[in-house]
Amino acid sequence: MLKKAPKLKSTIKAKTTSKLNVRPASEAMVELLTLMFLNSLAEEAKAKAFEEKSAIIRANHVKAVSKKILKKARG
């Protein structure tokens, strides 16, 4: 099984104002959604780099597509 990010549980608990119990299934869902978001961000940045005829994905490629991906993620 894959190892979870070490700070995921503490980050979830820190963001909630009340003493909220977070089940392991919920933690796994948050982690999966985070990975899916990062994957789509990387794919779009790769496409942007390809458009600019660059072999390397640079920070400016990620910044260029980040607003579009964040808008998609919000729904």
N, CA, C and O atoms as a GROMACS GRO file, in nm:
protein
  300
    1MET      N    1   0.084  -0.119   0.000
    1MET     CA    2   0.000   0.000   0.000
    1MET      C    3   0.088   0.124   0.000
    1MET      O    4   0.196   0.125   0.059
    2LEU      N    5   0.042   0.228  -0.066
    2LEU     CA    6   0.117   0.352  -0.073
    2LEU      C    7   0.120   0.422   0.062
    2LEU      O    8   0.024   0.416   0.140
    3LYS      N    9   0.231   0.487   0.090
    3LYS     CA   10   0.241   0.563   0.214
    3LYS      C   11   0.170   0.696   0.196
    3LYS      O   12   0.176   0.758   0.089
    4LYS      N   13   0.102   0.741   0.301
    4LYS     CA   14   0.032   0.868   0.296
    4LYS      C   15   0.129   0.982   0.323
    4LYS      O   16   0.236   0.962   0.381
    5ALA      N   17   0.090   1.099   0.281
    5ALA     CA   18   0.170   1.217   0.311
    5ALA      C   19   0.172   1.235   0.463
    5ALA      O   20   0.067   1.225   0.526
    6PRO      N   21   0.288   1.260   0.522
    6PRO     CA   22   0.298   1.263   0.667
    6PRO      C   23   0.216   1.372   0.735
    6PRO      O   24   0.174   1.355   0.849
    7LYS      N   25   0.192   1.481   0.666
    7LYS     CA   26   0.123   1.591   0.730
    7LYS      C   27  -0.024   1.600   0.693
    7LYS      O   28  -0.091   1.695   0.734
    8LEU      N   29  -0.076   1.505   0.617
    8LEU     CA   30  -0.212   1.514   0.570
    8LEU      C   31  -0.312   1.516   0.685
    8LEU      O   32  -0.400   1.602   0.689
    9LYS      N   33  -0.299   1.424   0.778
    9LYS     CA   34  -0.393   1.417   0.889
    9LYS      C   35  -0.386   1.542   0.976
    9LYS      O   36  -0.489   1.596   1.015
   10SER      N   37  -0.265   1.587   1.007
   10SER     CA   38  -0.252   1.706   1.090
   10SER      C   39  -0.301   1.830   1.018
   10SER      O   40  -0.354   1.922   1.081
   11THR      N   41  -0.286   1.835   0.886
   11THR     CA   42  -0.335   1.949   0.809
   11THR      C   43  -0.487   1.953   0.810
   11THR      O   44  -0.546   2.060   0.823
   12ILE      N   45  -0.550   1.839   0.795
   12ILE     CA   46  -0.696   1.832   0.795
   12ILE      C   47  -0.748   1.876   0.932
   12ILE      O   48  -0.844   1.953   0.941
   13LYS      N   49  -0.686   1.827   1.037
   13LYS     CA   50  -0.732   1.863   1.170
   13LYS      C   51  -0.707   2.010   1.201
   13LYS      O   52  -0.786   2.072   1.272
   14ALA      N   53  -0.598   2.066   1.149
   14ALA     CA   54  -0.568   2.207   1.174
   14ALA      C   55  -0.666   2.299   1.101
   14ALA      O   56  -0.696   2.407   1.151
   15LYS      N   57  -0.715   2.257   0.986
   15LYS     CA   58  -0.807   2.340   0.908
   15LYS      C   59  -0.949   2.341   0.964
   15LYS      O   60  -1.026   2.432   0.933
   16THR      N   61  -0.985   2.243   1.042
   16THR     CA   62  -1.119   2.238   1.099
   16THR      C   63  -1.120   2.311   1.232
   16THR      O   64  -1.025   2.300   1.310
   17THR      N   65  -1.227   2.386   1.259
   17THR     CA   66  -1.233   2.466   1.380
   17THR      C   67  -1.278   2.384   1.500
   17THR      O   68  -1.235   2.409   1.613
   18SER      N   69  -1.363   2.288   1.478
   18SER     CA   70  -1.411   2.205   1.589
   18SER      C   71  -1.329   2.076   1.596
   18SER      O   72  -1.249   2.047   1.508
   19LYS      N   73  -1.352   2.001   1.701
   19LYS     CA   74  -1.284   1.872   1.713
   19LYS      C   75  -1.362   1.772   1.629
   19LYS      O   76  -1.455   1.707   1.674
   20LEU      N   77  -1.319   1.762   1.508
   20LEU     CA   78  -1.386   1.679   1.409
   20LEU      C   79  -1.307   1.551   1.389
   20LEU      O   80  -1.186   1.556   1.367
   21ASN      N   81  -1.373   1.438   1.397
   21ASN     CA   82  -1.306   1.311   1.370
   21ASN      C   83  -1.307   1.285   1.220
   21ASN      O   84  -1.412   1.289   1.156
   22VAL      N   85  -1.190   1.258   1.167
   22VAL     CA   86  -1.177   1.231   1.025
   22VAL      C   87  -1.149   1.082   1.009
   22VAL      O   88  -1.050   1.031   1.062
   23ARG      N   89  -1.234   1.014   0.938
   23ARG     CA   90  -1.218   0.871   0.918
   23ARG      C   91  -1.109   0.842   0.815
   23ARG      O   92  -1.080   0.926   0.729
   24PRO      N   93  -1.050   0.725   0.825
   24PRO     CA   94  -0.946   0.690   0.728
   24PRO      C   95  -0.992   0.693   0.583
   24PRO      O   96  -0.914   0.727   0.494
   25ALA      N   97  -1.117   0.658   0.558
   25ALA     CA   98  -1.169   0.663   0.421
   25ALA      C   99  -1.172   0.806   0.369
   25ALA      O  100  -1.145   0.831   0.251
   26SER      N  101  -1.204   0.901   0.457
   26SER     CA  102  -1.205   1.041   0.418
   26SER      C  103  -1.064   1.090   0.390
   26SER      O  104  -1.041   1.166   0.295
   27GLU      N  105  -0.970   1.048   0.470
   27GLU     CA  106  -0.830   1.085   0.447
   27GLU      C  107  -0.783   1.032   0.312
   27GLU      O  108  -0.713   1.101   0.238
   28ALA      N  109  -0.821   0.910   0.282
   28ALA     CA  110  -0.783   0.851   0.154
   28ALA      C  111  -0.846   0.926   0.038
   28ALA      O  112  -0.783   0.944  -0.067
   29MET      N  113  -0.971   0.969   0.055
   29MET     CA  114  -1.039   1.044  -0.050
   29MET      C  115  -0.972   1.179  -0.073
   29MET      O  116  -0.954   1.220  -0.188
   30VAL      N  117  -0.934   1.248   0.033
   30VAL     CA  118  -0.865   1.376   0.020
   30VAL      C  119  -0.732   1.357  -0.050
   30VAL      O  120  -0.695   1.435  -0.137
   31GLU      N  121  -0.660   1.253  -0.012
   31GLU     CA  122  -0.532   1.226  -0.075
   31GLU      C  123  -0.548   1.193  -0.223
   31GLU      O  124  -0.469   1.238  -0.306
   32LEU      N  125  -0.650   1.115  -0.258
   32LEU     CA  126  -0.675   1.080  -0.397
   32LEU      C  127  -0.711   1.204  -0.479
   32LEU      O  128  -0.661   1.220  -0.591
   33LEU      N  129  -0.795   1.289  -0.425
   33LEU     CA  130  -0.833   1.411  -0.496
   33LEU      C  131  -0.714   1.504  -0.515
   33LEU      O  132  -0.702   1.570  -0.618
   34THR      N  133  -0.626   1.510  -0.415
   34THR     CA  134  -0.505   1.591  -0.427
   34THR      C  135  -0.416   1.538  -0.538
   34THR      O  136  -0.364   1.615  -0.618
   35LEU      N  137  -0.399   1.407  -0.543
   35LEU     CA  138  -0.317   1.347  -0.648
   35LEU      C  139  -0.377   1.367  -0.786
   35LEU      O  140  -0.305   1.390  -0.883
   36MET      N  141  -0.509   1.359  -0.796
   36MET     CA  142  -0.576   1.380  -0.924
   36MET      C  143  -0.559   1.526  -0.970
   36MET      O  144  -0.539   1.552  -1.088
   37PHE      N  145  -0.568   1.619  -0.874
   37PHE     CA  146  -0.548   1.760  -0.908
   37PHE      C  147  -0.406   1.784  -0.957
   37PHE      O  148  -0.386   1.851  -1.059
   38LEU      N  149  -0.308   1.729  -0.887
   38LEU     CA  150  -0.169   1.747  -0.928
   38LEU      C  151  -0.141   1.682  -1.063
   38LEU      O  152  -0.063   1.735  -1.143
   39ASN      N  153  -0.205   1.569  -1.089
   39ASN     CA  154  -0.188   1.502  -1.217
   39ASN      C  155  -0.243   1.588  -1.331
   39ASN      O  156  -0.178   1.602  -1.435
   40SER      N  157  -0.362   1.644  -1.313
   40SER     CA  158  -0.418   1.728  -1.418
   40SER      C  159  -0.336   1.855  -1.437
   40SER      O  160  -0.321   1.903  -1.550
   41LEU      N  161  -0.283   1.910  -1.329
   41LEU     CA  162  -0.197   2.027  -1.339
   41LEU      C  163  -0.070   1.994  -1.418
   41LEU      O  164  -0.027   2.073  -1.502
   42ALA      N  165  -0.012   1.880  -1.391
   42ALA     CA  166   0.110   1.838  -1.462
   42ALA      C  167   0.081   1.812  -1.610
   42ALA      O  168   0.163   1.848  -1.695
   43GLU      N  169  -0.032   1.751  -1.641
   43GLU     CA  170  -0.067   1.724  -1.781
   43GLU      C  171  -0.087   1.854  -1.860
   43GLU      O  172  -0.040   1.866  -1.973
   44GLU      N  173  -0.156   1.950  -1.799
   44GLU     CA  174  -0.178   2.077  -1.867
   44GLU      C  175  -0.047   2.155  -1.883
   44GLU      O  176  -0.025   2.218  -1.986
   45ALA      N  177   0.038   2.149  -1.782
   45ALA     CA  178   0.168   2.217  -1.791
   45ALA      C  179   0.255   2.151  -1.899
   45ALA      O  180   0.331   2.219  -1.969
   46LYS      N  181   0.243   2.020  -1.913
   46LYS     CA  182   0.317   1.948  -2.017
   46LYS      C  183   0.269   1.993  -2.156
   46LYS      O  184   0.350   2.014  -2.246
   47ALA      N  185   0.139   2.007  -2.170
   47ALA     CA  186   0.084   2.052  -2.298
   47ALA      C  187   0.129   2.194  -2.330
   47ALA      O  188   0.160   2.226  -2.444
   48LYS      N  189   0.131   2.280  -2.228
   48LYS     CA  190   0.176   2.418  -2.247
   48LYS      C  191   0.323   2.422  -2.287
   48LYS      O  192   0.361   2.499  -2.375
   49ALA      N  193   0.404   2.340  -2.224
   49ALA     CA  194   0.546   2.335  -2.258
   49ALA      C  195   0.564   2.285  -2.401
   49ALA      O  196   0.651   2.334  -2.474
   50PHE      N  197   0.483   2.188  -2.442
   50PHE     CA  198   0.491   2.136  -2.578
   50PHE      C  199   0.452   2.243  -2.680
   50PHE      O  200   0.513   2.253  -2.787
   51GLU      N  201   0.352   2.324  -2.646
   51GLU     CA  202   0.310   2.433  -2.734
   51GLU      C  203   0.424   2.533  -2.755
   51GLU      O  204   0.442   2.587  -2.864
   52GLU      N  205   0.501   2.556  -2.650
   52GLU     CA  206   0.612   2.651  -2.657
   52GLU      C  207   0.741   2.584  -2.703
   52GLU      O  208   0.848   2.645  -2.697
   53LYS      N  209   0.731   2.461  -2.748
   53LYS     CA  210   0.844   2.384  -2.798
   53LYS      C  211   0.957   2.373  -2.697
   53LYS      O  212   1.075   2.389  -2.730
   54SER      N  213   0.918   2.345  -2.574
   54SER     CA  214   1.014   2.327  -2.466
   54SER      C  215   1.012   2.180  -2.423
   54SER      O  216   0.906   2.119  -2.413
   55ALA      N  217   1.129   2.125  -2.398
   55ALA     CA  218   1.138   1.986  -2.355
   55ALA      C  219   1.122   1.973  -2.204
   55ALA      O  220   1.102   1.862  -2.153
   56ILE      N  221   1.130   2.084  -2.134
   56ILE     CA  222   1.124   2.084  -1.988
   56ILE      C  223   1.004   2.166  -1.942
   56ILE      O  224   0.978   2.274  -1.994
   57ILE      N  225   0.931   2.113  -1.844
   57ILE     CA  226   0.820   2.188  -1.784
   57ILE      C  227   0.880   2.282  -1.680
   57ILE      O  228   0.943   2.238  -1.584
   58ARG      N  229   0.861   2.410  -1.703
   58ARG     CA  230   0.916   2.511  -1.613
   58ARG      C  231   0.805   2.574  -1.530
   58ARG      O  232   0.686   2.550  -1.554
   59ALA      N  233   0.846   2.653  -1.431
   59ALA     CA  234   0.749   2.717  -1.342
   59ALA      C  235   0.652   2.807  -1.417
   59ALA      O  236   0.534   2.814  -1.381
   60ASN      N  237   0.699   2.874  -1.521
   60ASN     CA  238   0.608   2.961  -1.595
   60ASN      C  239   0.500   2.882  -1.668
   60ASN      O  240   0.391   2.935  -1.690
   61HIS      N  241   0.528   2.758  -1.706
   61HIS     CA  242   0.426   2.674  -1.769
   61HIS      C  243   0.319   2.636  -1.666
   61HIS      O  244   0.199   2.637  -1.696
   62VAL      N  245   0.363   2.604  -1.546
   62VAL     CA  246   0.268   2.567  -1.440
   62VAL      C  247   0.183   2.688  -1.402
   62VAL      O  248   0.062   2.676  -1.385
   63LYS      N  249   0.246   2.804  -1.388
   63LYS     CA  250   0.172   2.925  -1.353
   63LYS      C  251   0.071   2.962  -1.460
   63LYS      O  252  -0.038   3.010  -1.429
   64ALA      N  253   0.107   2.939  -1.585
   64ALA     CA  254   0.017   2.975  -1.695
   64ALA      C  255  -0.111   2.893  -1.695
   64ALA      O  256  -0.216   2.944  -1.734
   65VAL      N  257  -0.105   2.769  -1.652
   65VAL     CA  258  -0.225   2.684  -1.654
   65VAL      C  259  -0.291   2.669  -1.518
   65VAL      O  260  -0.398   2.609  -1.508
   66SER      N  261  -0.230   2.721  -1.413
   66SER     CA  262  -0.283   2.698  -1.278
   66SER      C  263  -0.421   2.759  -1.258
   66SER      O  264  -0.506   2.696  -1.195
   67LYS      N  265  -0.445   2.879  -1.310
   67LYS     CA  266  -0.577   2.940  -1.293
   67LYS      C  267  -0.686   2.859  -1.362
   67LYS      O  268  -0.796   2.843  -1.309
   68LYS      N  269  -0.654   2.809  -1.480
   68LYS     CA  270  -0.752   2.728  -1.554
   68LYS      C  271  -0.785   2.599  -1.479
   68LYS      O  272  -0.901   2.559  -1.471
   69ILE      N  273  -0.682   2.535  -1.425
   69ILE     CA  274  -0.704   2.410  -1.353
   69ILE      C  275  -0.778   2.434  -1.222
   69ILE      O  276  -0.866   2.356  -1.186
   70LEU      N  277  -0.744   2.542  -1.152
   70LEU     CA  278  -0.816   2.575  -1.028
   70LEU      C  279  -0.963   2.605  -1.056
   70LEU      O  280  -1.050   2.568  -0.976
   71LYS      N  281  -0.989   2.670  -1.167
   71LYS     CA  282  -1.130   2.699  -1.203
   71LYS      C  283  -1.205   2.570  -1.230
   71LYS      O  284  -1.321   2.556  -1.190
   72LYS      N  285  -1.140   2.476  -1.298
   72LYS     CA  286  -1.203   2.345  -1.325
   72LYS      C  287  -1.227   2.269  -1.195
   72LYS      O  288  -1.330   2.203  -1.179
   73ALA      N  289  -1.133   2.278  -1.102
   73ALA     CA  290  -1.144   2.203  -0.978
   73ALA      C  291  -1.259   2.255  -0.891
   73ALA      O  292  -1.320   2.178  -0.816
   74ARG      N  293  -1.286   2.383  -0.899
   74ARG     CA  294  -1.395   2.440  -0.820
   74ARG      C  295  -1.531   2.400  -0.873
   74ARG      O  296  -1.628   2.392  -0.797
   75GLY      N  297  -1.539   2.375  -1.001
   75GLY     CA  298  -1.664   2.328  -1.058
   75GLY      C  299  -1.740   2.431  -1.132
   75GLY      O  300  -1.848   2.402  -1.184
   0.00000   0.00000   0.00000
